[in-house]
Amino acid sequence: MKKTLALILSMVLCVGMLAACGGDKAPAEDTAPAEDAAPAEDAANDEAAPKVIDTLSVYFVPSREPDEIITVTEPLKELLKAEMLNQGYEIGEVVINVGTTFEAVGEALSAGTADIGLIPGSTYVLYDDGAEVILTATRDGLSKDFDNAKDWNDGQPTEASENQAVSYRSLMIAGPSEKGQELAAKVNAGEELTWDDINSANWSVMGVSSPAGYVYPSLWMQDRFEKGITDLNSAVQADSYASAFARLASGQIDVLCTYADARRDYAERWNTEFGREASIWEETNVIGVTSPIYNDTISVSKSSPIMDADLIEALQNAFINIGNTPEGQEVIAIYSHNGYQVANAADYDSERAAQKLIQELASK
């Protein structure tokens, strides 16, 4: 009996030990996923790691003095690096250059030596085989926006309005020289200028791809006189609007072609640096107004080895975000930009038509 009882107890103990051994397996199985979690976490970290770009090259056109552009846009380097990091890109260095001409920036984009170019619409369409538009600038509207030149000439400053605009105008502005005043007097008296009037003045223009400084003024002449800038007896190309205004103030030229709010940019220098006593609004007059011009672009190089759809989207988001900050607005104000919106190549079809006409005129 005792032997039987001992045998039964022995069997119960064995079953208990087996159950205990089986119970030990459950925690071991539960901890197995924890051992596999490390590789999964590493994979997640790899996905979150930013893409590294050693150098991002940004080019500006010389619509202002190059030294001024370089100084004002210096903060863009860190702003762009910070915003691009938010978009998943770690930029080692942002390099900013100012092209010697508008065309030089277009050529740099086509060649891939520039990754990004802040260029006018007309420059973009001239080089759209090698450049892709990704953003259009918005600007503050102006208190004056008239088709008639005389309506601009009230002697009062042109002010910014609260309305945002995606287009602007080119103005032909006569200075304080005797010829400049002669043309202004005729316009302000409500008389139409003739080709002889226009051709008797000394003109300052910008490069052939500058919309405000060349393209649209030439179209204005074509519409009225069936002639263009290339037909003028005296038209010199300025290296910047600053030098053009300096020459206008000194009487070296009689008329310059520029963007509609340019006098706002040079009102102070007209007196302090250019040596005039009366205000720029009193001493200059608009003698011609073009049709609206679609705003400047941010374009990217199709030849850049780093450019792809993901990077383009990141750049669009980054520049839009920069334009929405006070620090960013101080930088982009160098071009009178107030912000950016996503662009489409078709937005610039009117520029393509303008360039086609300019090329036809130049070939005659």
C-alpha positions in Angstrom: 0.0 0.0 0.0 2.8 2.3 0.9 4.6 1.4 -2.3 1.4 2.1 -4.3 1.0 5.5 -2.6 4.6 6.5 -3.2 4.3 5.6 -6.9 1.2 7.7 -7.3 2.9 10.7 -5.6 5.9 10.3 -7.8 3.7 10.4 -10.9 1.9 13.5 -9.7 5.3 15.2 -9.1 6.4 14.4 -12.6 3.2 15.8 -14.2 3.7 19.0 -12.1 7.3 19.3 -13.2 6.2 18.8 -16.9 3.5 21.5 -16.5 6.0 23.8 -14.9 8.4 23.2 -17.8 5.6 23.9 -20.2 4.7 27.1 -18.4 8.3 28.3 -18.7 8.0 28.2 -22.5 5.2 30.8 -22.7 7.3 33.7 -21.4 10.2 32.6 -23.7 7.8 32.7 -26.7 6.5 36.1 -25.6 10.0 37.6 -25.4 10.9 36.4 -28.9 9.3 39.4 -30.7 11.2 41.7 -28.3 14.5 40.1 -29.6 13.3 40.8 -33.2 12.3 44.4 -32.4 15.9 45.8 -32.7 16.2 45.2 -36.5 12.7 46.6 -37.0 13.6 49.7 -35.1 16.8 50.1 -37.1 14.8 49.9 -40.3 12.4 52.7 -39.0 15.4 54.8 -38.2 16.9 54.2 -41.6 13.6 55.4 -43.2 13.6 58.6 -41.1 17.3 59.4 -41.9 17.5 62.5 -44.1 18.9 62.3 -47.6 22.3 64.1 -47.8 23.1 66.6 -50.4 26.6 68.0 -50.2 26.1 71.3 -52.1 23.0 73.2 -53.3 23.8 75.9 -55.8 21.4 78.9 -56.0 21.8 81.6 -58.6 20.2 85.1 -58.7 19.9 87.4 -61.7 21.6 90.8 -61.5 18.5 93.0 -61.3 20.1 94.7 -58.4 23.8 95.3 -57.7 25.5 91.9 -57.2 27.1 92.9 -53.9 23.8 94.0 -52.5 22.1 90.7 -53.6 24.9 88.6 -52.0 24.6 90.6 -48.7 20.8 90.5 -48.4 20.5 86.9 -49.4 23.2 85.6 -47.0 20.6 84.5 -44.4 18.9 82.3 -47.1 21.7 79.8 -46.7 20.7 78.8 -43.2 17.0 79.3 -43.7 17.0 76.9 -46.7 19.1 74.3 -44.9 16.7 74.4 -41.9 13.6 74.1 -44.1 15.1 71.4 -46.3 15.9 69.4 -43.2 12.2 69.5 -42.3 11.5 68.1 -45.7 13.9 65.2 -45.2 17.1 66.6 -46.8 20.3 67.4 -45.1 22.2 70.1 -47.1 25.9 70.4 -46.4 26.3 73.8 -48.0 24.1 76.3 -49.9 26.2 78.3 -52.4 24.7 81.6 -53.6 25.9 83.3 -56.8 24.8 86.2 -58.9 25.1 85.8 -62.6 26.9 88.4 -64.7 23.7 88.7 -66.9 20.2 87.2 -66.9 21.3 84.9 -69.7 24.3 83.7 -67.7 21.9 82.3 -65.1 19.8 80.6 -67.7 22.9 79.0 -69.2 24.0 77.9 -65.7 20.7 76.1 -65.2 20.9 74.5 -68.6 24.4 73.3 -68.0 23.6 72.0 -64.5 26.2 74.2 -62.8 23.2 75.9 -61.0 20.7 73.7 -59.2 18.2 76.6 -58.6 17.7 79.9 -60.3 15.5 82.9 -59.2 14.8 84.2 -62.7 12.2 86.2 -64.6 9.6 84.4 -66.6 11.1 85.5 -69.9 14.5 84.1 -68.9 12.8 80.8 -67.9 11.0 80.4 -71.3 14.3 81.2 -73.2 16.0 78.3 -71.3 13.1 75.9 -70.6 14.8 73.2 -72.5 17.2 73.0 -69.6 15.2 74.7 -66.8 11.9 73.7 -65.1 9.7 76.3 -63.4 8.5 75.1 -59.9 7.3 78.3 -58.2 5.9 81.7 -59.1 6.5 84.7 -56.9 3.7 86.8 -55.4 4.2 90.5 -54.9 2.5 93.3 -53.1 0.2 95.1 -55.5 0.7 98.8 -56.1 -1.5 101.8 -55.4 -1.0 102.8 -59.1 -1.8 100.3 -61.9 -2.9 102.2 -65.0 -2.7 101.6 -68.7 -2.3 105.3 -69.4 1.2 106.7 -68.7 -0.2 110.1 -67.7 -2.1 108.7 -64.8 1.1 107.6 -63.1 2.5 111.2 -63.1 0.9 113.0 -60.2 4.2 113.6 -58.4 3.2 111.4 -55.5 4.9 108.1 -54.5 3.6 104.8 -55.7 2.8 102.8 -52.6 2.3 99.1 -51.8 -1.3 97.9 -51.5 -2.6 95.1 -49.4 -3.6 93.0 -52.4 -1.2 90.3 -53.6 -0.4 90.2 -57.3 1.0 87.5 -59.6 1.8 90.0 -62.3 3.5 93.4 -62.7 4.1 96.0 -65.4 7.1 97.5 -67.1 7.4 101.3 -67.2 9.4 103.5 -69.5 10.5 106.4 -67.3 11.9 109.7 -68.5 14.4 111.5 -66.3 15.3 115.1 -65.6 17.3 115.6 -68.8 16.1 118.2 -71.4 14.9 115.4 -73.7 13.4 113.4 -70.9 11.4 116.5 -69.8 10.3 117.2 -73.4 8.9 113.7 -73.7 7.2 113.8 -70.3 5.6 117.2 -71.1 4.1 115.8 -74.3 2.7 112.7 -72.5 1.3 114.8 -69.6 -0.4 117.1 -72.1 -2.3 114.0 -73.4 -0.4 113.9 -76.7 0.7 110.7 -78.3 4.4 110.1 -78.7 5.7 109.4 -82.2 8.6 107.2 -83.3 10.7 110.3 -83.9 10.0 111.3 -80.3 11.1 107.9 -79.0 14.1 107.6 -81.3 15.5 111.0 -80.4 16.1 109.9 -76.8 19.0 108.0 -75.2 17.6 104.8 -73.8 18.8 102.4 -71.1 17.7 98.8 -71.3 18.5 95.5 -69.6 19.5 92.1 -71.2 17.4 90.7 -74.0 15.6 88.2 -71.6 14.7 90.8 -69.0 10.9 91.2 -69.2 10.6 94.6 -67.6 14.0 95.9 -69.0 13.7 94.7 -72.5 11.0 92.3 -73.7 7.8 94.1 -72.9 9.1 97.6 -73.7 10.0 96.2 -77.1 6.5 94.8 -77.5 5.1 98.2 -76.5 7.1 99.8 -79.3 6.1 97.1 -81.8 2.4 97.6 -81.0 2.6 101.4 -81.5 5.3 101.9 -84.1 6.0 98.5 -85.6 9.6 98.9 -84.4 11.5 97.6 -81.4 14.5 98.4 -79.2 16.9 97.2 -81.9 15.6 100.0 -84.1 16.5 102.7 -81.6 19.4 105.0 -82.6 20.7 105.0 -79.0 19.9 102.1 -76.6 22.6 100.9 -74.1 22.4 97.8 -72.0 22.9 98.5 -68.2 24.6 96.0 -65.9 21.9 96.7 -63.2 18.9 98.9 -62.5 21.0 100.8 -60.0 23.5 102.0 -62.6 20.6 102.8 -65.0 19.0 105.1 -62.4 22.3 106.7 -61.7 22.7 107.5 -65.4 19.1 108.8 -65.5 19.8 111.1 -62.6 23.0 112.4 -64.2 21.4 113.0 -67.6 23.6 110.5 -69.4 20.4 108.8 -70.5 16.9 110.2 -71.1 14.7 107.1 -70.6 15.1 103.8 -68.9 13.0 100.6 -69.0 12.2 99.1 -65.6 9.7 97.3 -63.4 6.8 99.3 -62.0 7.9 99.7 -58.4 11.6 100.4 -59.2 11.3 104.0 -58.2 10.3 102.9 -54.7 13.5 101.0 -54.5 15.7 103.9 -55.6 13.8 106.9 -54.1 16.2 107.4 -51.2 19.4 106.9 -53.3 18.0 109.4 -55.9 18.9 112.1 -53.4 21.6 110.7 -51.2 23.7 108.8 -53.8 22.7 110.1 -57.1 22.8 113.8 -56.1 19.3 115.0 -57.0 17.6 117.7 -54.8 13.9 117.1 -55.7 12.3 113.7 -55.2 12.4 110.9 -57.7 8.6 111.2 -58.0 8.9 114.9 -59.0 11.8 114.6 -61.4 10.8 111.5 -63.3 7.7 110.7 -65.4 6.2 107.6 -67.0 6.0 107.9 -70.7 5.0 104.3 -71.5 3.2 101.4 -69.7 3.3 97.8 -70.9 0.6 95.1 -70.4 0.9 93.0 -67.3 3.9 90.6 -66.9 3.6 87.3 -65.1 5.8 87.3 -62.0 9.4 85.9 -61.5 10.0 82.2 -61.1 12.0 79.9 -59.0 13.3 77.4 -61.6 15.4 74.3 -61.3 18.0 72.7 -63.6 16.9 69.7 -65.6 20.6 68.8 -65.9 21.5 68.9 -62.2 22.6 65.5 -61.1 20.7 65.9 -57.8 17.4 67.0 -59.2 14.4 64.7 -59.1 10.7 64.8 -58.3 11.1 64.4 -54.6 13.7 67.1 -54.3 11.5 69.5 -56.4 8.6 68.9 -54.1 10.8 69.5 -51.0 12.2 72.7 -52.6 8.6 74.0 -53.3 7.6 73.4 -49.7 10.8 74.9 -48.4 10.6 78.2 -50.4 6.9 78.6 -49.6 7.6 78.1 -45.9 10.5 80.6 -46.1 8.3 83.1 -47.8 5.8 82.9 -44.9 8.4 83.9 -42.2 9.5 87.4 -41.4 13.2 86.4 -41.8 12.5 84.9 -45.2 10.5 87.9 -46.4 13.4 90.2 -45.6 15.5 88.1 -48.0 13.1 87.7 -50.9 12.2 91.4 -50.7 15.4 92.0 -52.7 13.3 91.1 -55.7 10.1 92.6 -54.4 8.8 89.1 -53.8 6.3 88.6 -51.0 5.9 84.8 -51.2 5.6 81.9 -53.6 3.0 79.6 -55.1 3.4 76.4 -57.1 3.8 77.1 -60.8 2.9 75.4 -64.0 4.9 75.7 -67.2 1.7 76.7 -69.0 1.4 79.8 -66.8 4.2 81.3 -69.0 2.7 80.6 -72.4 2.2 84.4 -72.9 5.9 84.9 -72.2 6.7 82.3 -74.9 4.6 84.3 -77.4 6.4 87.5 -76.4 9.8 85.8 -76.8 8.8 84.5 -80.2 7.9 88.0 -81.3 11.2 89.5 -79.9 13.2 86.9 -81.9 11.3 87.7 -85.0 12.0 91.4 -84.5 15.7 90.8 -83.9 16.0 88.7 -87.0 14.8 91.5 -89.3 
